[in-house]
Amino acid sequence: MNKKRLLPFLIFVTAFSTIFVAQISAASLSNYPSVVQEKSNWCWAATGSSILKYYGLSVSQCNFYKEAKVNSSCSANETGTITEVMRGLSSYNVGSSLYSGAYSFSGAKYQIDDSKPLWVRWRWSSGTGHAVVIYGYYTAMSTNYVYYMDPASGTKTSMAYSSFVGGGNYKQTWTHTLYNVY
């Protein structure tokens, strides 16, 4: 190949590699359900119910709430604790393990590759909290991303892992993780 053709060829190969090969790894739980929380403080019940739905169990947010709170009524609009989420999952024979803090990206990949979603608690800068579920990941242009389901709107979207972890100037901080959810 002569020198005049070599440079355009190398530019093409570099551009092709950057655009089409940059997404090195990706996986998602493609059938992960979208769920909208039924009450303003029920993100924890909605995410718990969505995890059970992913595993083929049809459990309403109200029934999840009752199992988690050990309560016969679900009329209250209460927040839930991590222990209550674990109790709610366990009452339907779905186990989980607690990790305090942000789970590593490689750990999240391992869980997703093993077909297990990750339950996540965020703390808002205002001091309140919110629960979401990670159901996938991908890497593009050397940046790691997670796919997650937000029960506030039922939206399934992605965010750069570093932004998802938050802290500092971000509006949220990833404080707790339920992993090995099965």
Buried (B, 14 or more C-beta within 10 A) or exposed (E): EEEEEEEEEEEEEEEEEEEEEEEEEBBBBEEBBBBBBBBEBBBBBBBBBBBBBBBEBEBBBBBBBBBBBEEEEBEEEBBBBBEBBBBBBEBBEBEBEBBEEBBEBEBBBEBBEEEBBBBBBBBEEEEEBBBBBBBBBBBBEEEBBBBBBBBEEBEBEBBEBBEBBBEEEBEBBBBBBBBEBB
